[in-house]
Structure formats: structure tokens, C-alpha cells
Amino acid sequence: MRPQDRLAVIQRSVVREMGRLGQECTVDGEVVRGPGTTAVAVREHPGGEGSGHVDLGYVLELGRADAPVVWDCTAGLGKTEEEKLDSAVRMWATTTASALVELREGRGEHADHADHPELPGWHAVQGPAAVFGFGNERLAGWLAEHRVLPALAPALLPALGGPAGRRPHGVKLFLGGKAGDDVAEVRVDGEVSEAASAALRALDWPRGERLCWARLFVVLTARETAVPTAAPAAAGEVVAARPAAVAAARPRGLFARWRQARRADR
């Protein structure tokens, strides 16, 4: 598939999936423009031809040279390259875009909010978990019952550089495989954290005899940037909701959010 055709497929999928999150988006050249100052950029993945790998960056303040961009790479499954790309964007929307839209809107509708004592100064917005493969109920159940992010905090904190910078950080967790052949990877702002990945592998999540994986995405933002409002951000303003702003939302586990997202996809 030619690069311009790949871009067209990815952008169409982004417009569709963001629409499911209530975000009206339009293609504008190399980016997909969203509400306010937001946009989604597409970056060619190294060696991505035919692989179904997609690099997507959520732009928080389009038009600023130093605008924060939260990048994430994802991959999809399918028989054709178009099906793989479409699947990859759906995976990104379920786990990553949900957290980023929630960061901006702060309504507790698309992701969960938390302030973990183990991550002082940081507010966490975590999207639904995508759990897939054989026997995924065991892994999903474990994720719903365990506080994975706080367990990784000692390894994550050095990579964040301190909350004073006020820059949002994207943290992706990918874990699974099977007994004797597992994988555990943590990326902070797109870069692998060896320390956090080792800490994730050391946790006692279930390893079965058949392949099963989970993907999670968390946005960490400096707590002092949070504002108690559910109104959309003004131009040039990056905000996250305080827990009080989403207190009315019924707390749900990771697996509950995953199941809701999968039902919506059917």
C-alpha cells in the first residue's frame, strides 16, 4: 500500500473512532482536526509497510510550536493491510484516545481518574483495558483487582522528571503471552522504560498455557493543572479534572470498561 493510501485509511479510521467518543473530527492535510485546539497526527512507523503498525500523536494545543503531543504506537490484526490499520486505530481509540479525551473533558465518561500516593504530584487518567486472546477473563480479572500503576511507581517516577514541568506524560503498558514466553513492556512518552518493564514482568499476573495479552494506557498530568470543571478546555489550555469533578461517575473496573468498549464496537 502506498504511503498516501495508508495515511488515508488511518485518517478515516481516526475520524470514525473519535466520533464514537463524541469528538467531531475532520481531515485537514496531514492531521485530523478535533474540537478546540486538539488534533491527531500520523507518523510513519519504521518498517510499518504491511505490518499494521500505526503511530498516532494526540495534539493538545495545535498551532503552538511547543504544543504537548502524546504519542502512542499500536498494531492491529486482519487479513489485509487495510484491515490491520483499521484494527490498530480501534485499539488506540479504546485504550489511548479514551484517556486523552477524558483528560480534556473531565467528565468521568471515557476513563477513570485517580491520585495515587505512590505518584505524588501526579493525577492519573486511565482508559479502558483491551484484553484479548485465549482465556482473557483470568487476565482481565487480575487487572481489575490489582493496582498496577502504583506498583510500578518507583520505576516510573525517574522517567517523569517531576510534576513541575506540567507536561502530560503518556504511559503504555503491554503484558501477556503465555507461561514461559511472556512479554511485559512499559513505554513512557513512546520510549521503553526498562526499569518499569522489569517491574511489570515481576508482578504475579496470570500466565496461562495459551496466548493472551492486555494493553492499557494512562495519562499522567501534574496535579496542580487540574481544574474542577467538566467544561471543554479553552483555546491553548491543557486541563485535567480533579477527582471531585467526576465523583458522580460510578467507579468501574478495567474489565468493565473494556467490555463496554467492545460492545460498542460491534
Sequence and secondary structure as in RCSB ss.txt:
>XXXX:A:sequence
MRPQDRLAVIQRSVVREMGRLGQECTVDGEVVRGPGTTAVAVREHPGGEGSGHVDLGYVLELGRADAPVVWDCTA
GLGKTEEEKLDSAVRMWATTTASALVELREGRGEHADHADHPELPGWHAVQGPAAVFGFGNERLAGWLAEHRVLP
ALAPALLPALGGPAGRRPHGVKLFLGGKAGDDVAEVRVDGEVSEAASAALRALDWPRGERLCWARLFVVLTARET
AVPTAAPAAAGEVVAARPAAVAAARPRGLFARWRQARRADR
>XXXX:A:secstr
  HHHHHHHHHHHHHHHHHHTT   EEETTEEE STT EEEEE  TT TTT EEEEEEESSTT TT  EEEEEEE
   SSHHHHHHHHHHHHIIIIIHHHHHHHH SSSSSEEE  TTSTTEEEEE   EEEETTHHHHHHHHHHS HHH
HHHHHHHHHH  GGG   EEEEEEEEEETTEEEEEEEETTEE HHHHHHHHHS     SS EEEEEEEEEEEGGG
EES  S   TT   EE GGGGTTS    HHHHHHHHHHHH 
